[in-house]
Amino acid sequence: MSNKDKGAADRRFATKLLHFGSEIDPHTGASSVPIVQASTFHHHDIFNPPGFDYSRSGNPTRAAVESAIALLEGGTRGFAFASGMAAISNAFLLLSAGDHVIVTEDVYGGTYRLLTLILTRMNIETTFVDMTDLDEVKSALKPNTAAVFMETPSNPTLKITDIAAVTGWAKEHGLLTMLDNTFMTPYHQRPLELGVDIVLHSATKFLGGHSDVLAGLAVTKDEEIGKRLYTLQNGLGAVLAPQECWLLMRGMKTLQARMEHSERSARKLAEWLDKRSDIVRVYYPGLAEHPGRAVHESQSLGYGAVVSFDVGSGERAKSVLSRVQLPLVAVSLGAVESILSYPAMMSHAAMPPEVRAQRGIGDGLLRYSVGLEDIDDLLDDLDQALRGE
């Protein structure tokens, strides 16, 4: 690592977002990373290949965003993929036929679909467990267990996993550990420092932050796993295109400012909902009674900008969705505009109803990703929707 790199690693997070090593074009001095819209690269000397030869294998714009996320997460290598699920899929393909993986039970619906409908065809077995209970994690161990996949806070019920406890146990058994850090981002939570091997992001969400780019990111803790993941990235080819890389880097520059604003508003929303008698339950790590709050505070610097709440029935949930005027009623989260989602029919539609019910994802559950609007306007809007007037 060069002295320049060491200096970047030692800087505070807000500075790293803007000064990540590739922020100035060395050829022109441009203040923005160039979009290298090229599929292939000329070999000036056939006996000394250039640093880039084909954009599936590597592209200067993609290399810039990959180095940026590696710096922010404190890892050795970063990888940019065409979507969050492409990143997660590549990570799972580090496993082999006959392997078994232990997974957070209320994992994102797309991850659930990958594990239950696709990887089963490759003879990769999954056990879903409540990772708030370390004993349940331990009891899922099998002779062929090869990995543990965590999502904390989980989506959409925001359950908390003790990252250090799970990774510590996993290392004792030689297991690969992976964690979806989409909700917290490296601003709030740095799983590699807690022993995780691979951190994953749907960068479509908070990292991109503007509902205009589809992207996935992965960061590895050590170089050996990084080499293995690069082989998959290059071999499968689900890479992020240069234009999307540029959009993602532009969005990442404002991550801290956006997260701070949205989290302040999310805490007010959660507290406001928690006081209402017409709400069955509110899920938010910042609430005093949230299960796992102490664990979350020990491993994260904030509570995030996503609040889930149960309005009591599917009929009422749909009424609220039809009446709100400010948030987008849509899939996804983590954008400048607030997004209100219905997990039962959106993010977790891939789960059978009985499976959703077992995981606490009822028909009355709504998930609110708080954006940058004035929180009082958001509360006024949600109040009228809940009252049904």
LUMGU-609597 format. One record per residue (C-alpha): residue number from 1; residue in three letters; x, y, z. Coordinates in steps of 0.5 Angstrom, whole numbers. Layout:
- NUM Ala X Y Z
...
This chain:
- 1 Met 0 0 0
- 2 Ser 3 7 -2
- 3 Asn 3 13 3
- 4 Lys -2 16 -1
- 5 Asp -7 10 0
- 6 Lys -5 10 7
- 7 Gly -7 17 8
- 8 Ala -14 16 5
- 9 Ala -15 10 9
- 10 Asp -14 14 15
- 11 Arg -18 20 13
- 12 Arg -25 21 16
- 13 Phe -31 18 13
- 14 Ala -34 24 10
- 15 Thr -27 26 7
- 16 Lys -27 19 4
- 17 Leu -33 20 0
- 18 Leu -30 25 -4
- 19 His -23 24 -4
- 20 Phe -22 16 -5
- 21 Gly -16 16 -10
- 22 Ser -19 17 -17
- 23 Glu -23 23 -16
- 24 Ile -19 27 -21
- 25 Asp -17 25 -28
- 26 Pro -9 24 -28
- 27 His -9 26 -35
- 28 Thr -14 32 -36
- 29 Gly -15 34 -29
- 30 Ala -22 33 -29
- 31 Ser -26 34 -23
- 32 Ser -30 28 -25
- 33 Val -28 20 -26
- 34 Pro -29 20 -34
- 35 Ile -34 15 -37
- 36 Val -29 10 -41
- 37 Gln -35 8 -46
- 38 Ala -30 2 -49
- 39 Ser -31 -5 -50
- 40 Thr -24 -6 -52
- 41 Phe -17 -3 -51
- 42 His -11 -2 -56
- 43 His -5 -6 -54
- 44 His 1 -2 -56
- 45 Asp 6 -7 -55
- 46 Ile 3 -14 -56
- 47 Phe 9 -17 -51
- 48 Asn 7 -12 -45
- 49 Pro -1 -12 -45
- 50 Pro -4 -6 -42
- 51 Gly -8 -5 -35
- 52 Phe -14 -6 -39
- 53 Asp -16 -10 -45
- 54 Tyr -23 -12 -45
- 55 Ser -29 -9 -41
- 56 Arg -32 -15 -38
- 57 Ser -25 -16 -35
- 58 Gly -24 -9 -33
- 59 Asn -26 -2 -34
- 60 Pro -22 4 -32
- 61 Thr -29 7 -29
- 62 Arg -31 1 -26
- 63 Ala -24 0 -23
- 64 Ala -25 7 -20
- 65 Val -32 5 -16
- 66 Glu -29 -1 -14
- 67 Ser -23 2 -11
- 68 Ala -28 7 -7
- 69 Ile -32 2 -4
- 70 Ala -26 -2 -2
- 71 Leu -24 4 1
- 72 Leu -30 5 5
- 73 Glu -31 -2 7
- 74 Gly -24 -2 9
- 75 Gly -23 -9 5
- 76 Thr -18 -11 0
- 77 Arg -22 -11 -6
- 78 Gly -28 -8 -9
- 79 Phe -33 -11 -15
- 80 Ala -38 -8 -18
- 81 Phe -44 -12 -21
- 82 Ala -50 -10 -26
- 83 Ser -55 -11 -19
- 84 Gly -55 -13 -12
- 85 Met -57 -20 -14
- 86 Ala -52 -20 -19
- 87 Ala -47 -19 -13
- 88 Ile -50 -24 -8
- 89 Ser -51 -29 -14
- 90 Asn -43 -29 -15
- 91 Ala -42 -29 -8
- 92 Phe -46 -35 -7
- 93 Leu -43 -39 -13
- 94 Leu -36 -39 -9
- 95 Leu -40 -45 -6
- 96 Ser -40 -52 -9
- 97 Ala -45 -57 -11
- 98 Gly -46 -61 -4
- 99 Asp -45 -55 0
- 100 His -50 -52 6
- 101 Val -51 -45 8
- 102 Ile -54 -42 14
- 103 Val -58 -36 12
- 104 Thr -62 -31 16
- 105 Glu -69 -33 16
- 106 Asp -73 -26 14
- 107 Val -67 -25 8
- 108 Tyr -69 -21 2
- 109 Gly -74 -24 -2
- 110 Gly -69 -24 -8
- 111 Thr -64 -28 -4
- 112 Tyr -69 -33 -2
- 113 Arg -71 -34 -9
- 114 Leu -64 -35 -11
- 115 Leu -63 -40 -5
- 116 Thr -69 -44 -6
- 117 Leu -71 -44 -14
- 118 Ile -64 -43 -17
- 119 Leu -58 -46 -12
- 120 Thr -62 -52 -10
- 121 Arg -61 -54 -18
- 122 Met -54 -54 -17
- 123 Asn -55 -58 -10
- 124 Ile -53 -52 -6
- 125 Glu -57 -53 1
- 126 Thr -60 -48 5
- 127 Thr -62 -47 12
- 128 Phe -66 -41 14
- 129 Val -65 -39 22
- 130 Asp -67 -34 27
- 131 Met -60 -31 27
- 132 Thr -62 -27 33
- 133 Asp -61 -33 37
- 134 Leu -54 -36 36
- 135 Asp -56 -42 39
- 136 Glu -60 -43 33
- 137 Val -55 -41 28
- 138 Lys -50 -47 32
- 139 Ser -55 -52 31
- 140 Ala -56 -51 24
- 141 Leu -49 -53 23
- 142 Lys -48 -60 18
- 143 Pro -42 -63 16
- 144 Asn -43 -60 9
- 145 Thr -44 -53 12
- 146 Ala -39 -48 8
- 147 Ala -42 -41 9
- 148 Val -46 -37 13
- 149 Phe -50 -31 10
- 150 Met -53 -25 15
- 151 Glu -57 -19 13
- 152 Thr -57 -14 19
- 153 Pro -62 -11 20
- 154 Ser -66 -16 16
- 155 Asn -71 -14 11
- 156 Pro -77 -12 13
- 157 Thr -77 -14 20
- 158 Leu -71 -11 22
- 159 Lys -68 -16 26
- 160 Ile -61 -16 29
- 161 Thr -56 -21 28
- 162 Asp -49 -20 33
- 163 Ile -44 -20 27
- 164 Ala -38 -21 32
- 165 Ala -41 -27 35
- 166 Val -43 -31 29
- 167 Thr -37 -29 25
- 168 Gly -33 -32 31
- 169 Trp -37 -38 31
- 170 Ala -36 -39 24
- 171 Lys -29 -38 24
- 172 Glu -28 -44 29
- 173 His -31 -48 24
- 174 Gly -28 -46 18
- 175 Leu -34 -43 15
- 176 Leu -34 -37 10
- 177 Thr -38 -31 12
- 178 Met -42 -26 8
- 179 Leu -47 -20 10
- 180 Asp -52 -16 6
- 181 Asn -50 -9 9
- 182 Thr -55 -5 4
- 183 Phe -59 -2 10
- 184 Met -53 1 14
- 185 Thr -48 2 9
- 186 Pro -41 3 11
- 187 Tyr -43 10 14
- 188 His -46 6 19
- 189 Gln -44 -1 20
- 190 Arg -37 -4 18
- 191 Pro -38 -12 18
- 192 Leu -31 -13 15
- 193 Glu -28 -10 22
- 194 Leu -32 -15 26
- 195 Gly -30 -21 22
- 196 Val -34 -22 16
- 197 Asp -31 -24 9
- 198 Ile -35 -21 4
- 199 Val -40 -15 5
- 200 Leu -45 -14 0
- 201 His -49 -8 -3
- 202 Ser -55 -7 -7
- 203 Ala -52 0 -9
- 204 Thr -59 1 -12
- 205 Lys -61 3 -5
- 206 Phe -57 8 -1
- 207 Leu -51 8 -4
- 208 Gly -53 10 -11
- 209 Gly -59 14 -7
- 210 His -63 17 -13
- 211 Ser -67 12 -16
- 212 Asp -63 12 -23
- 213 Val -58 7 -23
- 214 Leu -59 -1 -22
- 215 Ala -52 -3 -19
- 216 Gly -49 -9 -14
- 217 Leu -42 -8 -10
- 218 Ala -38 -13 -6
- 219 Val -32 -12 -2
- 220 Thr -27 -18 0
- 221 Lys -23 -18 7
- 222 Asp -17 -21 4
- 223 Glu -14 -22 -2
- 224 Glu -15 -29 -3
- 225 Ile -22 -29 -3
- 226 Gly -22 -23 -8
- 227 Lys -18 -27 -13
- 228 Arg -24 -32 -13
- 229 Leu -29 -27 -13
- 230 Tyr -26 -24 -19
- 231 Thr -25 -30 -23
- 232 Leu -33 -31 -22
- 233 Gln -34 -24 -24
- 234 Asn -30 -24 -30
- 235 Gly -33 -31 -32
- 236 Leu -40 -30 -31
- 237 Gly -40 -23 -34
- 238 Ala -45 -19 -30
- 239 Val -41 -13 -29
- 240 Leu -43 -6 -28
- 241 Ala -43 -1 -34
- 242 Pro -39 5 -34
- 243 Gln -45 10 -35
- 244 Glu -48 6 -29
- 245 Cys -41 6 -25
- 246 Trp -41 14 -26
- 247 Leu -48 15 -23
- 248 Leu -46 11 -17
- 249 Met -40 14 -16
- 250 Arg -44 21 -16
- 251 Gly -49 19 -12
- 252 Met -44 16 -6
- 253 Lys -41 23 -6
- 254 Thr -47 25 -2
- 255 Leu -48 19 2
- 256 Gln -47 21 9
- 257 Ala -51 28 8
- 258 Arg -57 24 6
- 259 Met -56 18 11
- 260 Glu -56 23 17
- 261 His -62 27 14
- 262 Ser -66 21 13
- 263 Glu -64 18 19
- 264 Arg -66 24 23
- 265 Ser -73 24 20
- 266 Ala -74 16 20
- 267 Arg -73 16 28
- 268 Lys -78 22 28
- 269 Leu -83 17 24
- 270 Ala -82 11 28
- 271 Glu -83 15 35
- 272 Trp -89 18 32
- 273 Leu -92 11 29
- 274 Asp -90 8 36
- 275 Lys -95 13 40
- 276 Arg -101 11 35
- 277 Ser -106 7 38
- 278 Asp -108 4 31
- 279 Ile -101 1 29
- 280 Val -100 -6 31
- 281 Arg -93 -6 31
- 282 Val -87 -1 29
- 283 Tyr -80 -4 27
- 284 Tyr -74 0 28
- 285 Pro -67 -1 31
- 286 Gly -68 6 34
- 287 Leu -74 5 39
- 288 Ala -72 3 46
- 289 Glu -76 -3 46
- 290 His -73 -6 39
- 291 Pro -71 -13 40
- 292 Gly -63 -13 39
- 293 Arg -62 -5 40
- 294 Ala -56 -6 45
- 295 Val -53 -11 40
- 296 His -54 -6 34
- 297 Glu -51 0 38
- 298 Ser -45 -4 39
- 299 Gln -44 -6 32
- 300 Ser -47 0 28
- 301 Leu -46 8 29
- 302 Gly -54 9 27
- 303 Tyr -60 6 26
- 304 Gly -62 7 19
- 305 Ala -67 10 15
- 306 Val -72 5 14
- 307 Val -78 4 19
- 308 Ser -83 -2 18
- 309 Phe -90 -2 21
- 310 Asp -96 -7 21
- 311 Val -103 -3 20
- 312 Gly -107 -9 22
- 313 Ser -109 -12 16
- 314 Gly -108 -13 8
- 315 Glu -114 -9 7
- 316 Arg -112 -3 11
- 317 Ala -105 -3 8
- 318 Lys -108 -3 1
- 319 Ser -112 3 3
- 320 Val -106 7 6
- 321 Leu -102 5 0
- 322 Ser -108 8 -4
- 323 Arg -108 15 0
- 324 Val -101 17 1
- 325 Gln -99 23 -4
- 326 Leu -92 24 -2
- 327 Pro -88 17 -2
- 328 Leu -87 13 -8
- 329 Val -91 7 -8
- 330 Ala -86 2 -10
- 331 Val -81 -3 -9
- 332 Ser -74 -1 -7
- 333 Leu -71 4 -2
- 334 Gly -66 8 0
- 335 Ala -67 14 -5
- 336 Val -68 22 -4
- 337 Glu -75 21 -5
- 338 Ser -79 17 1
- 339 Ile -81 10 -2
- 340 Leu -87 6 1
- 341 Ser -87 -1 0
- 342 Tyr -92 -7 1
- 343 Pro -87 -13 2
- 344 Ala -92 -18 2
- 345 Met -93 -16 -6
- 346 Met -87 -13 -7
- 347 Ser -80 -15 -4
- 348 His -82 -21 -1
- 349 Ala -87 -24 -6
- 350 Ala -83 -29 -8
- 351 Met -84 -32 -1
- 352 Pro -90 -37 0
- 353 Pro -95 -34 4
- 354 Glu -94 -39 10
- 355 Val -87 -37 10
- 356 Arg -88 -30 10
- 357 Ala -92 -31 16
- 358 Gln -87 -35 20
- 359 Arg -82 -29 19
- 360 Gly -87 -24 21
- 361 Ile -88 -21 14
- 362 Gly -96 -20 15
- 363 Asp -101 -18 10
- 364 Gly -101 -11 14
- 365 Leu -94 -10 14
- 366 Leu -91 -4 11
- 367 Arg -84 -1 10
- 368 Tyr -82 6 9
- 369 Ser -76 8 7
- 370 Val -75 16 9
- 371 Gly -72 21 4
- 372 Leu -70 28 4
- 373 Glu -77 31 5
- 374 Asp -79 35 11
- 375 Ile -81 30 16
- 376 Asp -87 34 18
- 377 Asp -90 34 11
- 378 Leu -89 26 11
- 379 Leu -92 25 18
- 380 Asp -98 30 16
- 381 Asp -99 26 9
- 382 Leu -98 19 13
- 383 Asp -103 21 18
- 384 Gln -109 23 13
- 385 Ala -107 16 10
- 386 Leu -108 12 16
- 387 Arg -114 16 18
- 388 Gly -117 14 11
- 389 Glu -121 21 11
